[in-house]
């Protein structure tokens, strides 16, 4: 693994922990794919910084547990915004 990938994995981890963001938001912020962020945080980070990996893993578990709620809120907002168009 190159130093660049290790550095990117650590940068992503610090960002996601400090801002408590999702993988999608982190990918958008860094201009890389969600797949790359996910691989960096779940595979590469484990080998270069175990302590940081454990913090990220805990946050990702919380995000995973809450995603159905965020999805429901997004749908609610979508229909709330389009309800005014039907009148």
ZAZA-525879 format. One line per 3 residues: number of its first residue (from 1); for each residue x, y, z of N, C-alpha, C, O. Coordinates in nm, 2 decimals, padded with zeros to 4 digits. Atoms other than C-alpha are relative to their C-alpha. Layout:
BEGIN
NUM) X:Y:Z:X:Y:Z:X:Y:Z:X:Y:Z  ...
***
This chain:
BEGIN
1) 00.08:-00.12:00.00:00.00:00.00:00.00:00.09:00.12:00.00:00.19:00.13:00.07  -00.08:-00.12:00.01:00.14:00.34:-00.09:-00.03:00.10:00.11:-00.13:00.09:00.18  00.02:-00.10:-00.11:00.19:00.62:00.15:-00.12:00.10:-00.03:-00.19:00.14:00.06
4) 00.11:-00.09:00.04:-00.06:00.83:-00.05:-00.14:-00.06:00.05:-00.22:00.01:00.10  00.13:00.06:-00.04:-00.34:00.58:00.01:-00.02:00.00:00.15:-00.13:00.02:00.20  00.01:00.00:-00.15:-00.26:00.55:00.38:-00.03:00.14:00.05:-00.11:00.15:00.14
7) 00.03:-00.14:-00.04:-00.25:00.93:00.42:-00.14:00.04:-00.03:-00.21:00.10:00.05  00.14:-00.03:00.04:-00.58:00.96:00.23:-00.10:-00.07:00.10:-00.20:-00.01:00.14  00.09:00.07:-00.10:-00.74:00.69:00.46:00.00:00.07:00.13:-00.11:00.08:00.19
10) -00.01:-00.07:-00.13:-00.62:00.88:00.77:-00.08:00.13:-00.01:-00.15:00.17:00.08  00.07:-00.13:00.02:-00.75:01.21:00.63:-00.15:-00.02:00.00:-00.22:00.06:00.06  00.15:00.03:00.01:-01.09:01.06:00.55:-00.05:-00.03:00.14:-00.16:00.01:00.18
13) 00.05:00.04:-00.14:-01.11:00.91:00.90:-00.01:00.12:00.09:-00.11:00.13:00.16  00.01:-00.12:-00.08:-01.03:01.23:01.07:-00.11:00.09:-00.03:-00.18:00.14:00.05  00.11:-00.08:00.05:-01.28:01.42:00.86:-00.13:-00.06:00.05:-00.22:00.01:00.10
16) 00.13:00.06:-00.04:-01.56:01.17:00.92:-00.03:00.00:00.15:-00.14:00.01:00.19  00.02:00.00:-00.14:-01.50:01.16:01.29:-00.03:00.14:00.05:-00.12:00.16:00.13  00.02:-00.13:-00.04:-01.47:01.53:01.34:-00.13:00.06:-00.04:-00.20:00.14:00.04
19) 00.12:-00.06:00.05:-01.77:01.62:01.13:-00.13:-00.09:00.01:-00.24:-00.05:-00.02  00.11:00.10:-00.01:-01.98:01.30:01.20:-00.08:-00.01:-00.13:-00.21:-00.01:-00.12  00.06:00.01:00.13:-02.06:01.27:00.83:-00.02:-00.14:-00.04:00.03:-00.24:00.02
22) 00.02:00.13:00.06:-02.17:00.98:00.62:00.11:-00.02:-00.11:00.18:00.07:-00.14  -00.09:00.03:00.10:-01.96:00.81:00.36:-00.03:00.08:-00.13:00.06:00.13:-00.19  00.05:-00.08:00.12:-02.16:00.98:00.08:00.05:00.15:00.01:00.10:00.20:-00.08
25) -00.03:-00.14:-00.02:-02.10:01.33:00.23:00.16:00.01:-00.01:00.21:00.11:-00.06  -00.14:00.00:00.00:-01.73:01.25:00.28:00.06:-00.01:-00.14:00.15:00.06:-00.18  -00.04:00.02:00.13:-01.69:01.13:-00.07:-00.02:00.12:-00.09:00.07:00.16:-00.16
28) 00.03:-00.12:00.07:-01.85:01.44:-00.21:00.10:00.11:00.04:00.15:00.19:-00.04  -00.09:-00.10:-00.05:-01.63:01.66:00.01:00.14:-00.01:-00.06:00.21:00.09:-00.09  -00.13:00.03:00.05:-01.31:01.49:-00.11:00.01:-00.02:-00.15:00.12:-00.03:-00.21
31) 00.00:00.02:00.14:-01.42:01.45:-00.47:00.04:-00.14:-00.05:00.10:-00.15:-00.15  -00.04:00.14:00.04:-01.37:01.07:-00.48:-00.13:-00.08:00.02:-00.23:-00.04:00.07  00.12:00.09:00.00:-01.62:00.78:-00.51:-00.03:-00.05:00.14:00.06:-00.06:00.22
34) 00.04:00.06:-00.13:-01.81:00.63:-00.22:00.07:-00.13:00.02:00.10:-00.17:00.13  -00.07:00.13:-00.01:-01.65:00.30:-00.30:00.14:00.02:00.05:00.19:-00.06:00.13  -00.14:-00.03:-00.05:-01.30:00.45:-00.25:00.00:00.03:00.15:00.08:-00.02:00.22
37) 00.01:-00.04:-00.14:-01.40:00.61:00.08:-00.03:-00.12:00.08:00.04:-00.14:00.19  00.04:00.11:-00.08:-01.56:00.29:00.20:00.12:-00.10:00.01:00.15:-00.15:00.12  -00.11:00.09:00.00:-01.26:00.08:00.10:00.12:00.05:00.09:00.18:-00.02:00.17
40) -00.10:-00.07:-00.08:-01.02:00.33:00.26:-00.03:-00.02:00.15:00.06:-00.05:00.23  00.04:00.00:-00.14:-01.21:00.34:00.59:-00.02:-00.14:00.06:00.01:-00.16:00.18  00.02:00.13:-00.05:-01.29:-00.03:00.62:00.11:-00.10:-00.02:00.12:-00.20:00.05
43) -00.11:00.09:00.03:-00.98:-00.20:00.48:00.14:00.06:00.02:00.22:00.01:00.10  -00.14:-00.06:00.00:-00.68:00.03:00.44:00.03:00.05:00.14:00.14:00.04:00.19  -00.03:-00.07:-00.12:-00.72:00.22:00.76:00.03:-00.10:00.11:00.11:-00.07:00.21
46) -00.03:00.10:-00.10:-00.72:-00.10:00.97:00.15:-00.04:00.01:00.20:-00.07:00.11  -00.14:00.04:00.01:-00.36:-00.17:00.86:00.09:00.12:00.04:00.21:00.09:00.08  -00.09:-00.11:-00.03:-00.22:00.18:00.91:-00.03:00.07:00.13:00.07:00.13:00.19
49) 00.03:-00.07:-00.12:-00.40:00.32:01.22:-00.12:-00.07:00.07:-00.24:-00.04:00.04  00.11:00.08:-00.06:-00.60:00.07:01.43:-00.09:00.08:00.09:-00.21:00.06:00.09  00.08:-00.08:-00.09:-00.72:00.32:01.69:-00.10:00.08:-00.08:-00.22:00.09:-00.04
52) 00.09:-00.08:00.08:-00.86:00.55:01.43:-00.10:-00.09:-00.07:-00.22:-00.05:-00.09  00.09:00.10:00.06:-01.01:00.25:01.25:-00.12:-00.03:00.09:-00.23:-00.04:00.05  00.10:00.04:-00.09:-01.20:00.15:01.56:-00.10:00.12:00.03:-00.22:00.09:00.04
55) 00.09:-00.11:-00.01:-01.34:00.50:01.60:-00.09:00.02:-00.12:-00.21:00.04:-00.10  00.07:-00.01:00.12:-01.45:00.51:01.24:-00.11:-00.11:-00.01:-00.22:-00.09:-00.05  00.09:00.12:00.01:-01.60:00.16:01.26:-00.13:00.03:00.09:-00.24:00.00:00.05
58) 00.11:-00.02:-00.09:-01.82:00.27:01.56:-00.09:00.11:-00.06:-00.21:00.09:-00.05  00.08:-00.10:00.07:-01.94:00.58:01.37:-00.07:-00.05:-00.12:-00.19:-00.02:-00.14  00.07:00.06:00.11:-02.02:00.38:01.06:-00.11:-00.09:00.04:-00.21:-00.10:-00.03
61) 00.11:00.09:-00.05:-02.23:00.14:01.27:-00.12:00.09:00.04:-00.23:00.05:00.01  00.11:-00.10:-00.03:-02.43:00.44:01.40:-00.07:00.04:-00.12:-00.19:00.05:-00.13  00.06:-00.05:00.13:-02.48:00.57:01.05:-00.08:-00.11:-00.06:-00.19:-00.08:-00.12
64) 00.08:00.11:00.06:-02.59:00.23:00.93:-00.13:-00.02:00.08:-00.23:-00.05:00.01  00.12:00.02:-00.08:-02.84:00.20:01.22:-00.10:00.11:-00.03:-00.22:00.09:-00.02  00.09:-00.12:00.02:-02.98:00.55:01.14:-00.04:00.02:-00.15:-00.13:00.11:-00.17
67) 00.02:-00.03:00.14:-02.99:00.53:00.76:-00.15:-00.01:-00.04:-00.19:00.06:-00.13  00.14:00.01:00.04:-03.35:00.41:00.74:-00.08:00.12:00.05:-00.18:00.16:-00.02  00.06:-00.13:-00.05:-03.45:00.72:00.94:00.02:00.11:-00.09:-00.07:00.19:-00.13
70) -00.03:-00.11:00.10:-03.27:00.96:00.71:-00.07:-00.02:-00.13:-00.11:00.07:-00.19  00.07:00.02:00.13:-03.42:00.79:00.41:-00.15:00.04:00.01:-00.20:00.09:-00.08  00.14:-00.04:-00.02:-03.77:00.83:00.55:-00.02:00.15:00.01:-00.12:00.20:-00.04
73) 00.00:-00.14:-00.01:-03.70:01.19:00.63:00.01:00.07:-00.14:-00.05:00.17:-00.17  -00.02:-00.05:00.13:-03.58:01.25:00.28:-00.12:-00.01:-00.09:-00.16:00.07:-00.16  00.12:00.03:00.08:-03.89:01.09:00.13:-00.11:00.10:00.05:-00.19:00.15:-00.03
76) 00.10:-00.09:-00.05:-04.11:01.30:00.36:00.02:00.14:-00.05:-00.08:00.21:-00.09  -00.03:-00.14:00.05:-03.94:01.62:00.26:-00.03:00.01:-00.15:-00.08:00.11:-00.20  00.03:00.00:00.14:-03.97:01.52:-00.11:-00.15:00.02:-00.03:-00.18:00.11:-00.11
79) 00.14:-00.01:00.03:-04.34:01.48:-00.09:-00.06:00.13:00.06:-00.16:00.18:00.01  00.04:-00.13:-00.06:-04.38:01.79:00.13:00.02:00.11:-00.10:-00.06:00.20:-00.11  -00.03:-00.11:00.10:-04.21:02.00:-00.14:-00.09:-00.01:-00.12:-00.12:00.09:-00.18
82) 00.08:00.02:00.12:-04.42:01.85:-00.42:-00.15:00.01:00.03:-00.23:00.03:-00.07  00.14:-00.01:-00.04:-04.75:01.87:-00.23:-00.06:00.14:-00.05:-00.17:00.15:-00.09  00.05:-00.14:00.03:-04.77:02.25:-00.30:-00.02:00.01:-00.15:-00.09:00.10:-00.20
85) 00.01:00.00:00.15:-04.73:02.18:-00.68:-00.13:-00.05:-00.05:-00.17:-00.01:-00.16  00.12:00.06:00.04:-05.05:01.99:-00.69:-00.13:00.09:00.02:-00.23:00.06:-00.04  00.11:-00.09:-00.03:-05.27:02.27:-00.57:-00.03:00.09:-00.11:-00.13:00.17:-00.10
***
